[in-house]
Amino acid sequence: MLVSVDAVTWSLYGSYLLIVVLIVLAPGPDTMVVLKNALAGGARGGLLASLGIFSGNVIQGTAAALGLGLLITKSQPLFHALKWLGAAYLAYLGFQALRGARRGRYEGLDDPRRGRTGGFRRWREGFLSNITNPKVLVLYLSVLPQFLNPAVTTTWDALLLAYTVAVLGGLWLVVLLLCVHRVRDWLGRRKVRRGLDSVTGTALIGFGAALAVES
């Protein structure tokens, strides 16, 4: 990318950044997974889920930049298996959130015990929700080629463009966590928590259903 000014100019990269920012800010499964874990595990839980999502983004971006992503999308059995796995996992996370809302058993957001356990589970939820979502890979494969010229760009150019998505996505999730932290007293109310869990769970199930029916 910026390694070769003949391949991707600063002006072109600025256009790319604008598109990526708009994509990152659009609410999606990643946002809901982070909110779910931030509400259940505090700032640490949300951060670990964000790191899991970032890891999944890096892997999918790397696959797309190296040409492996195209092989996956062209293999219909593999692509559809990944799609159904991703849909099922999002639905599973959604039902978890709805079950928590139904039970309504919440400790305070400032409880020191929150976030001390289940760290790997929270990272895993973020990672699996991202890595099993083929729409992320399709996004990379649809956006990156618009800014790469095979005649002059290198693999490093493609990797840097791909990692830009992962980094900006990770930064946005951190900003989201900071916002959650600022209103933690309000979020600590039982009725608010139940309402947010209901909305988050319904949204996750909706994203899973949309992924499943998408051709």
C-alpha positions in Angstrom: 0.0 0.0 0.0 1.9 3.0 1.3 5.1 1.0 0.7 4.7 1.7 -3.0 3.3 5.1 -3.8 2.8 4.0 -7.4 0.4 1.3 -6.2 -1.8 3.1 -3.7 -1.5 6.9 -3.3 -2.4 8.8 -0.1 -5.4 10.2 -1.9 -6.6 6.7 -2.8 -5.9 5.5 0.7 -8.0 8.4 2.1 -10.9 7.3 0.0 -10.4 3.7 1.3 -10.4 5.0 4.9 -13.7 6.8 4.4 -15.3 3.6 3.1 -13.9 1.5 5.9 -15.0 4.0 8.6 -18.6 3.9 7.3 -18.5 0.1 7.2 -17.0 -0.1 10.8 -19.6 2.3 12.2 -22.6 0.3 10.9 -24.1 -1.8 13.7 -23.5 -5.5 13.3 -22.9 -8.8 15.1 -19.5 -7.6 16.4 -21.1 -4.6 18.2 -23.8 -6.8 19.8 -21.3 -9.5 20.9 -19.1 -6.8 22.6 -22.2 -5.3 24.3 -23.3 -8.7 25.5 -19.9 -9.4 27.0 -19.4 -5.9 28.4 -22.7 -6.2 30.2 -22.0 -9.6 31.6 -18.3 -9.3 32.2 -17.6 -5.6 32.7 -15.0 -3.6 30.8 -12.5 -6.6 30.9 -15.2 -8.9 29.4 -16.0 -6.5 26.6 -12.3 -5.9 25.9 -11.5 -9.6 25.7 -14.5 -10.1 23.3 -13.1 -7.1 21.2 -9.7 -8.8 21.1 -11.3 -12.0 19.9 -13.1 -10.1 17.1 -9.9 -8.3 16.2 -8.1 -11.7 16.0 -10.8 -13.0 13.7 -10.6 -9.9 11.5 -6.8 -10.2 11.1 -7.2 -13.9 10.1 -9.9 -13.2 7.6 -8.1 -10.1 6.2 -4.9 -12.1 5.8 -6.8 -14.9 4.0 -8.4 -12.4 1.6 -5.1 -10.6 1.0 -3.2 -13.8 0.3 -5.9 -15.1 -2.1 -7.1 -17.9 0.3 -10.4 -16.1 0.9 -11.3 -16.4 -2.8 -10.8 -20.2 -2.6 -13.1 -20.4 0.3 -15.9 -18.4 -1.3 -15.6 -20.4 -4.5 -15.9 -23.7 -2.6 -19.7 -23.8 -2.2 -19.8 -26.7 0.4 -17.2 -25.0 2.6 -18.7 -21.5 2.3 -22.2 -22.7 3.1 -21.0 -24.8 6.0 -19.2 -21.8 7.4 -22.3 -19.7 6.8 -24.6 -22.1 8.7 -22.1 -22.5 11.5 -21.9 -18.7 11.9 -25.6 -18.3 11.8 -26.0 -21.0 14.5 -23.4 -19.5 16.7 -24.9 -16.0 16.5 -28.3 -17.5 17.4 -26.7 -19.4 20.3 -25.3 -16.1 21.7 -28.6 -14.4 21.2 -30.5 -17.1 23.1 -27.9 -16.8 25.9 -28.6 -13.1 26.2 -32.4 -13.7 26.1 -32.1 -16.3 28.8 -30.2 -13.8 31.0 -32.9 -11.2 30.5 -35.6 -13.7 31.4 -33.8 -14.7 34.6 -32.9 -11.2 35.5 -30.2 -12.1 38.0 -27.6 -9.3 37.7 -24.8 -8.2 40.0 -23.8 -4.6 40.0 -21.6 -3.4 37.1 -19.0 -2.3 39.7 -18.9 -5.7 41.5 -15.2 -6.6 41.7 -16.0 -10.2 40.9 -17.2 -9.3 37.4 -14.9 -10.1 34.6 -12.4 -12.1 36.7 -13.6 -15.4 35.4 -14.4 -16.8 32.0 -11.8 -14.6 30.3 -11.0 -17.1 27.5 -14.7 -17.7 27.0 -15.3 -14.0 26.3 -12.4 -13.9 23.9 -13.7 -17.1 22.3 -17.2 -15.6 21.8 -15.7 -12.6 20.0 -13.4 -14.7 17.9 -15.9 -17.4 16.9 -18.6 -14.9 16.1 -16.3 -13.2 13.6 -14.3 -16.1 12.1 -17.5 -18.1 11.4 -19.2 -15.1 9.6 -18.4 -15.5 5.9 -19.9 -12.0 5.3 -16.7 -10.6 6.8 -14.6 -12.4 4.3 -16.9 -11.4 1.4 -16.5 -7.8 2.6 -12.8 -8.0 2.3 -13.0 -9.6 -1.1 -15.4 -7.0 -2.4 -13.7 -3.9 -1.1 -9.9 -4.7 -1.4 -9.9 -5.3 -5.2 -11.3 -1.8 -5.8 -8.1 -0.3 -4.4 -5.5 -2.8 -5.7 -4.0 -3.1 -9.1 -2.5 -6.6 -9.7 0.0 -5.1 -12.1 1.7 -2.8 -9.5 0.5 -3.7 -6.0 2.1 -6.2 -3.8 1.0 -8.7 -1.2 2.1 -6.2 1.5 -0.2 -3.6 -0.1 -3.1 -5.9 0.2 -2.2 -6.9 3.8 -1.9 -3.3 5.0 -5.3 -2.5 3.5 -6.8 -5.5 5.2 -5.3 -4.8 8.5 -6.6 -1.2 8.3 -10.1 -2.7 8.6 -9.1 -4.8 11.6 -7.4 -1.9 13.4 -10.2 0.6 12.8 -12.8 -2.0 13.8 -10.9 -2.7 17.0 -10.6 1.1 17.8 -14.4 1.5 17.3 -15.1 -1.3 19.7 -12.9 0.3 22.3 -14.7 3.6 21.9 -18.0 1.6 22.4 -16.6 0.2 25.6 -15.7 3.6 26.9 -19.2 4.8 26.2 -20.6 1.8 28.2 -18.2 2.6 31.0 -19.4 6.2 31.2 -23.0 5.2 31.7 -22.3 2.2 33.9 -24.5 3.5 36.8 -27.5 3.7 34.5 -26.6 0.3 33.0 -26.5 -1.2 36.5 -30.2 -0.8 36.9 -32.0 -4.2 36.7 -34.7 -3.0 34.3 -32.1 -1.4 32.0 -30.0 -4.6 31.9 -32.9 -6.8 31.1 -34.0 -4.5 28.3 -30.5 -4.3 26.8 -30.1 -8.1 27.1 -33.4 -8.5 25.3 -32.5 -6.1 22.5 -29.0 -7.6 22.2 -30.3 -11.2 22.1 -33.0 -10.4 19.6 -30.5 -8.5 17.4 -28.0 -11.4 17.5 -30.7 -13.9 16.5 -31.8 -11.6 13.8 -28.3 -11.3 12.4 -28.0 -15.1 12.5 -31.2 -15.5 10.7 -30.2 -13.0 8.0 -26.9 -14.8 7.5 -28.7 -18.1 7.2 -31.2 -17.0 4.5 -28.7 -14.9 2.5 -27.7 -16.6 -0.7 
